[in-house]
């Protein structure tokens, strides 16, 4: 499992050598309503998928172990747990976006509300 910053996302995806990937937002629905991200243009081919952390085990079939997954939450703690869980399930191309959407707002897109 890799640990990347929001600024590193596009480079990490390019390094994975895949033409598709998933940006997995593991925050709760109310958090998504408060602030959400857009996949950066340089990370084209990356699908944004929102699955709250507690639902990951029962919705695991929505993810493919062959597709790189970058996990995102508010500050990076929940996404780190999800990334570790995915790695334990056999996902080999997994990253945690350190600092979460808060870091995303300060590093990549200042239009994303901070909460």
Secondary structure, DSSP 8 states (H G I E B T S, - for coil): -EEE-GGGHHHHHHHHT-S-EEEEE-S-HHHHHH------GGGTTEEEEE--GGGTGGGGGGS-TTSEEEEE-SSSHHHHHHHHHHHHTT--SEEEETTHHHHHHHHT-TTS---
